[in-house]
Amino acid sequence: MLIYFSFVIVSFVLSIGWSLYRIRSFEIYKKPLIEGTIINVSLHLLGICWWLVVNRELLYFIVPGIIYYVLSSIIINIINWLLLSLIKPKKVKN
């Protein structure tokens, strides 16, 4: 279970950390949000692949594990969007 939740925690920290780092370089929220989403989804897909390999004989464990990964991915994206909406991006100086 530690490895299962470590994918979620690492995905949360990396996607939000990267988005907050990148928002300082852009004028809009779109690109940092997309980059954070790509990191989030890729780590969750890696976690789903790991979950399928570990539990290939136990079908009743596979579906709930995948559902939890999908829900955590959605929740992390919502938190990321909310945090980015609170931060003002860099203004262009004329």
NORKATA-V254800 format. One record per residue. RES is the residue in one small letter. SS is DSSP state (@ for helix, = for strand, . for the rest). PHI is phi in whole degrees, 0 to 359 (NA if undefined). Layout:
RES,SS,PHI / RES,SS,PHI
//
This chain:
m,.,NA / l,@,296 / i,@,292 / y,@,302 / f,@,281 / s,@,293 / f,@,298 / v,@,292 / i,@,293 / v,@,296 / s,@,297 / f,@,299 / v,@,294 / l,@,291 / s,@,291 / i,@,286 / g,@,299 / w,@,294 / s,@,296 / l,@,292 / y,@,291 / r,@,281 / i,@,294 / r,@,290 / s,@,265 / f,.,239 / e,.,268 / i,.,234 / y,.,273 / k,@,299 / k,@,294 / p,@,298 / l,@,292 / i,@,294 / e,@,297 / g,@,296 / t,@,293 / i,@,297 / i,@,298 / n,@,299 / v,@,293 / s,@,295 / l,@,291 / h,@,291 / l,@,294 / l,@,298 / g,@,295 / i,@,294 / c,@,299 / w,@,298 / w,@,297 / l,@,293 / v,@,291 / v,@,291 / n,.,249 / r,.,291 / e,.,270 / l,.,255 / l,@,297 / y,@,288 / f,@,268 / i,@,292 / v,@,295 / p,@,298 / g,@,297 / i,@,293 / i,@,298 / y,@,295 / y,@,296 / v,@,294 / l,@,296 / s,@,292 / s,@,296 / i,@,295 / i,@,295 / i,@,296 / n,@,295 / i,@,294 / i,@,298 / n,@,299 / w,@,298 / l,@,295 / l,@,296 / l,@,292 / s,@,287 / l,@,278 / i,.,264 / k,.,275 / p,.,289 / k,.,296 / k,.,272 / v,.,278 / k,.,265 / n,.,270
//
